[in-house]
Amino acid sequence: MSDTAVGIVYIDKELCTGCRRCAEVCPVDAIEGAAGEPQAIDTEKCCYCGQCVQVCSAYASIFDEEITPREQKMAERGLLDSVKEPLFAAYNIGHNKEVKKGLADASLFKMVQCAPAVRVAIAEEFGMKLGSLTPGKMAAALRRLGFDRVYDTNFTADVTIMEEGSELIERVTENGTLPMFTSCCPAWVKYVEQEYPELLSHLSSCKSPQQMAGALFKTYGAKIDNIEAAKVFSISVMPCTCKKFECDRPELTDSGFKDVDYVITTRELAQLIKDAGIDFKNLPEEDFDKPLGTYTGAGTIFGATGGVMEAALRTGYELITKQAIPDVKLDFVRGGEGVRRATVKVGDLDLKVVVVSGLKNVKPLMEQIKAGTADFHFMEVMTCPVGCVSGGGQPKVLLPKLKEKAHENRTCSTYVHDDTLPLRKSHDNPDVQKLYDEFLLKPLGHESHHLLHTKYTPRR
């Protein structure tokens, strides 16, 4: 890899001990170097998932020691790092400096969106229990940082289901390219572009919820607040390091401007809050702004593996059958790392679906598709092991037992949030309905195709 190669994730050779734990978790074999020597990242192969960042610690012993009860309590309170003092060689490019500059610019109208997985993890950075669910405190913190509108990526997760579900129905009923792949995970999209460009037509043309939100902020959102689109400063808070790469894709400018100006991770937002002296734990619960902050349970489960599939099935079933789905809780697509298959009876159609969690698990399925032997209609792929809740930009939990607990708790909180929301199907979101009535007119229509859909780039 050239030292001048442009990327999102890097390894500091002065800090790297050559333990190669990063190589063990890399799903695309992008880590180069011999054991015991500083490692490097091949940016042509890297999908920027940030799992190397998550696992990196210059102190190997922190992984090997047994956890004492005292250490476990301290880790759950977010204090273990200060005891162990680990050094991190793998890191992602940060953008807090640019965000602070934008927040300080009085001429800009600042809009922010937050991904579903952020609200089940950010509290860990402030000593709260692993997986604490804190959407209200997060919204309150963002207002105190100076954002004019605190919106939610969950809203456009609901919009994604309207577009993606309609696209799947169209492909199934009109002999379109099948199986269709989800397109929410930018690391997965980059992988297809690099490794299987001949299968790009299988990707849904839908932009990710982040990019849909960015396009809507500078069009529909600007219109709501009667401001010029050029004055909108659009920030997203993501659990994912690859979202930084995604927002810089040159084709994602359908609003007439760069749709998302900067992406910061969950860790970066926590640092902004700390730098501003905001007492996160004692903040009041506040709501997201409407209309682009209204969301359903289907939108929030995008943060866990199988969530996109489950949300799509909840809506797709009702769009096809014109009947209420018997049970919105679809346990058969939920779970941890691996591959799950299911056949869902949707009217007269036996819809065959596959959920892949962990990018290293997808290659056999891709080879089946190339060979023409795949027997399913729809495939969700999440690069990170249990979905976005374990993303590369999430709070770091170094001890393996605690990491597993963190992932379990974050996933549990995601589904608890879904269970407790009054609306749990994307097409029932009243502000999504209003968006189509007033602005987009219909899924897969002219305006939605222009703003919410995209094309892909072969990178082999």
N, C-alpha and C positions, 0 to 999 in steps of 0.2 A: 504493500500500500504506500502510495506517495504521501509524504508529510504535508503536502499542499492539497490533498484530496478534500473535497467539501463533504461534510457529514453532519450528523446530529450527536452521535455518541463517539467518545474517544477513550483511550487509555493513556494515562500519564506514565511514561516509561521510567521516570525517576521514582515513582511510588510503587510500580508493579513488582511483585515478588515472583511472578511466574508460577503461581499455584495452579493456574488453568481451570479454576472453578468457572470462570466466564466461558471457557470453551465447552465445558460440560453442559451448560444450559443454553448455549447458542443454538437455535433451531436450524440455522443455515450454514454452519461451519465457517463463519466469517472471521474467527479468531485465529491469528497466525503467531507462531512462536514456539520455541522448545520449552519444556518444563524447566523451571528455575531461572528462566530468562524473561525480560520484559516482553509483553505481548503487544500486538498491534491488531487493528481492525481493517479488514478489506471492505472499503466503503462501497465497492461495486456489488458485493454479495450481501452486505449487511441490510437487514430490513428495519433497523432502528427501533426494535421493540424494547430495548433498554433492560432486558433481563440480566445482561452482564453487569449493569449498574446496580441492579437489585442485589446480586449475590456477592459483589466485590467487597472485600475487606483485606487490608494488608496484614491483619493479625489472624493467621490460620487457626490459632488455638481457640478463637472465639466459636468456631464451628465444632470443635472436637470435644470440648469440655462438657461434662454433665451439668445440667442446669440445677442449681440449688434452689430451694424454695424462696430464699431471699432474692436471688437474681431474677427468678420468674416474676415476683411481685414488682421488682424495680423495672423489669422490661415492660410489663403491662402498663406501668405508669409512665413509660417513655424515658426512663432514667438510665437504662443499662448502658447506652452508648457513652454517657459521661463517665461511667465507671471503667469501661473497657478502653475508651479512647481509640477506636479504630480509625485507620486512614483508608481513604477510598481512592483507588487508582482509576477505576472506570467512572466516567461522569458524562452527563449530557449538557449540551449547550443551554445556558439559561438566558432569560429575556426580562428579568425584573428591572434592569436598568432602563430599558426601552419603555416598559409599562409605567414606571414611576415618572418618566419624562412626559408621557402622554397624559397621565393623571394630573400633572401640574400645569398643563396647557389649558388655559381658560377658554381658548377658541374652539376646543374640541368637545363633542358630545360623546360621553364615554358609555359604551354598552358592553356588558359582560355576560357570558353564558357559562354554566357549570355542568359538567358531565355527571351522569348518575352515580358513577363509582366514587366520585370525590367526596360526596356527603357521607359515605360509610367508612371513610379512612382519615380525613383531615384531622379529626379530633385526637387521633393518636399522637400527633405532633405537639399536643398541648397536655399530655399526661393523662388523657382520658382512656377508658377501656378500649381494647382492640375491637374494631368494628362498630364503635358508637355511631349512631345515626343522628346527624346534626344538620339537616338542611336549613332550618330556621336560623341557627347561629351563623352558618356560612353566609346566608343572604345578608344578615345584619352586619357581618364583618366587611363584606364587599361594599356595602353602602358607606361604611365608615372610612373605607379606603378612598372614596370619592367617585364611585361609579354613579352615573345618572340613571341608568336603567340596569337592574339586576334581573336578567332573564335566565332561562334554563334550557340546556340542550335536550332535556326530556321532552320539551314541547316539539322540537323537530324530530325527536325519535318517534313521536306519534305521527308526525307528517311523513317520515320515512316509511312507516308501515302503510300509510295510505297509498304512497307511490309504489313502493316495492311489492306490496300485496297485489295491487292492480296489475303491475308488470308481470308477476308470476302467473296470475289468472290469464292474462293475455297470451303469455307464452304457452301455457298448457292447452288452452282452448283453440289457439290458432297455429299450432305446430311450430312454435318458436324454438330457439336454441335452448336445449335442456341437457343436463340439469342446470338450473340457475344458481349462481353463487351469491351470497350476501356480499356487500361492498362497504360495510361500516368500518372495518378494521383496516387502516392504511398500511400496516405492515404486511398483512395478507395480500392486499392489492399489489403492493410493490413486489412481493414474492411471485405472484402470477405474471406480472410484467417481465420479470427477470428470468424465471425458470420455465414458464409455460405460456409464452406470448401467443401461441397458436390456440390457446383456450380463453383468450380475453373476451370473446363474445359471450362466454358463459357468465361473466360478472354482470350483476345488475347494473344498469346505467345510473342508478341513484347515487347521488353524492352521499357522503356520510352525514349524520345529523349535525356535526360541527359545521360542515361547509354549507349545509342547507340554512342553518341559523345565520351564518355570516352573510349569505346572499339576501336573506330576508331582513336582516338588521338594516342594510344599506338601501333597501327598497321599501318594503312594507313598514318596517319600523321607523324609518326616517319620515315616511309620509304621516304616520300616526302622530309624531312629535313635531311635524311641520318644520323639519330642518333639512339642510342640504346633505345629500349622501356623502359628499366630500368631507363633511365635518364629523362624520361618525368614526369614532375610534373603537374598533371591534376587537375584543379580547376573549379568549376562551381559556377555561381552566380544565385541564384534562389529566387523567391518570396515566396517560400514554406519552412517551417521548416521540414516537413517530408522528404524532399529530403536528409537531413542529415542521416536519418535512412536508406533510400534507398541505398545510396552509400556505406553503411557498410554491406549490405546484403552479406553473404559469397559466394553466387553463382555468384555474378557479378564480375567475374575475368577472363572473356574469352579472354582478351588480353594477358593472362599469368601473369598479375599483377592485383592489385586492379584498376579497370577501372577508377574510379573517386577518387582521393586522399582525397579531402576535398570539402565540400559545404559551401558557405557563403550566407547569405541572402542579400536582397537589403539594409537593414539597416546596415549590417556589411560592405558591400562595401562602403557605404557612409562614415562610420567611418574610413575606411582605407584611403579614399581620403582626408578626413579632417586631419587625423593624418599626412599625407604626405605633407600637406600645398598646395594642388593642388586647384587652383581657378576654380572650375567646371563650373560656369556660363560663364566664359570668355574663355573656351577652344575652339579651332577650331573644326570643324566637320571633322572627319576622318572615313575612311571605315574600315570594318572588313577585316581581311586577307583572302585570297583565298587559296585553294578551299573550305575549311571547314567553311567559313563564308559567302558563297553565299546563298541567300534565296529568296523565293517567298512570295507573300501575303498569300498564304495558310499556310505557316510556321508560320507567325507572328500572325495569328488569333487563334493559339493554346492557347494564353493567356486569351481569353474570353470564357465564357461558350457557348457551341455550336460550337466553332471554330474547334475542332477536327472533329466533324461530318461534318461540312461544307467543310472542306478541303478534307475529305475522299470522299464526294459526288462529288466534282469537278473532282477528278481524277477517281473515280470509274465509273462515268457515261461514261467518254471517253474511259476507258479501256474496258468496256462491249460493248458499242454501236459502237465504232470506229468512233464516230462523235463528233464534238465540242459541249460542253454543251451550251445551248441557253443563259444562264445568270449565271455568276459565283457568283453573289450576291444572297445568299439563305437566305432571311430574316426569313423564317419560322422556322429555327432552332436557331435563335438568341433570346436573352432575359435575364431576371434576374432570381432570385431564383424560383424554382418550377420544374414542369414536362411539357415538350412539346412533342407532338406526330405529326408525319407527314408521309404521304405516297408519295414516289417519284417514278415517272414513269421512269424506266431505261431500255430502249429497251422494251422487252416483260415482264420484271419483275416489279411488284409493290413492291418496297422495303419499308418496314415499319420500321421507326426509332423512337427512343425515346431519348430525351435529358433531363438529370437530373442535376439540379444545386442545391447544398446543400445536403449533405449526408443524412440528416434527412428525405429527401423525397423519398429515394430509397426503403425502407423496403416493402411497399405494392407491388412494382413491383417484388422484389425478392421472395415474397411469391407466387405471380402468377406463376413465373417460376418454383418454387418448385412443385406447384400443377399441372403444365402442362397446364395452361390456358393462358399463355402469347402468344400474337398474333403479335409479331414483330421480326425483324431480327437482329437489331443492336442497341446497347444502349451506349451512352456516359454518363459517370458520373464524375462530378467534385465535390470534397468535399466542397470547399469554396463557399460562397453564390452566387457570380457572376463569378466564375472561378478563375484562377490564379491571376487576377488583384487585387483580395481581399485577397490574400494569407497571411498566418500567418507571413511571413518574410518581408512584405511590410511596408513602412513608416506608423507609427501609426497616425490615425486621430481620436481623442477621441469624439468630439462633433457629435452626430448622424446626424444632418443635413449636416455637412461638410463631414462626412464619406460617406453618400449617394452621395454627389456631387463628392467626390474623385473617387468613384467606377464608377459613370457615365462618368466622364471625362476620366478616364483611359481606359474604354471600348471604348469610342468614338475615342480616339487617336489610339487605336489598329486597328479599322476599317478604319480610315483615312490613316494609314500606308499601309494597304492592298490596299486601293483604288489607292494610288499614286505609288505603285511599278510597274515596267514594266512587271513583270511576276507574275501571280496570281494562277497558278496551279503547284502542286509539281512536276509532271512528266515533266514539262517544264524547270525545273532547270538544266542548262547545266552542272554544276559541280556534281549534283546528277547523271546525265546521264554518266558523265565521271567516277564517282566512280564505277558504275556498269560495264562499259566497261573495265576498267583497273583492278578492284580488286574484286568486289562482283559477277560479271558476270550476275546475274539475281535475282529478288525478290524471296524469299523463296528457293533460291539455297543453296548449301552446305555451302559456306562461310558465306552467310548472316544468315543462320540458326544458325551457330556456334557463330557468333559475336553479332548478333542483336536480338536473341530470348532467352527466359528463361523459367524456370519452377517456380511453386509457392509452398508455404509451408503451409499446414494446421496448424492452431495455436489454435484451440479450446481446 
